[in-house]
Amino acid sequence: MIISEKNIKIQVIQYLLAKKIHNIVVPEVTVGHKSLIHKQVRADIFAINGEISIYEIKSEKDTLSRLKTQLESYKQYANKVNVVIAEKFLDKLEIEDDVGIYVITNKGIKKIKKATHNKIKKDYILEYWLSNELKDFLWGYRGISKMDKKETISFMKELLNDTQLYNVTLYMLKKRYEKESNQIKDLINNQSMEFPKRGMKRNNNITPLKELPFGILMP
């Protein structure tokens, strides 16, 4: 029996939650922005705990022709990159050693290899921020309201070092997807097969930098 990609996503999320691998798990997240210099990518499953992980799914209906390019793009935005593949691809898989591998079968999911941690460069971390999130985060700094996104990003680079920028971005992403992730947990527990619709809603959970506890910056 061929398992659909949607059902694979549900099984992967169930697996990750059951194993308590991540605090936040959501499907189909677009990473990066077309308006900036880097390529925009779409993660089948986006997950967060103390780091950012992306899971790429290849069902029996897929091919591996684009996989190498996809994984290289994901590595720019995630600390850990994983593939979840149909069994028929296991012997054909040619990927870098730092990529994690999971196999999906009719009996469930099996981990073949654990992903290793990679550092995300500052420019890619900044692409996670939406314009309104940057403005809300930098509330109280002079001139922010008149800056465009490029200027705001430059200001962030000057204000925070690499570690601080990574930590506040992780905090922001947790706040952005926390409600959706909790809804998905409830739906899965109730055996629902439909994911909540996301849309482009404003993130009202941004804590301004001037009000942020120091422990968030340097945990």
Buried (B, 14 or more C-beta within 10 A) or exposed (E): EEBEBBEBBBBBBBBBBEEEEBBBBBBEBEBBBEEBEBBBBBBBBBBBBEBBBBBBBBBBEBEBEEBEEBBBBBBBBBBBBBBBBBEEBEEEBEBEEBBBBBBBEEEEBEBEBEBEEBEBEBEBBBBBBBBEBBBBBBBEBEEBEEBEBEEBBEBBBEEBEEEBBBBBBBBBBBBBBBEBBEBBBEBBEEEEEEBBEEEEEEBEBBBEBEEBEEEBBEE
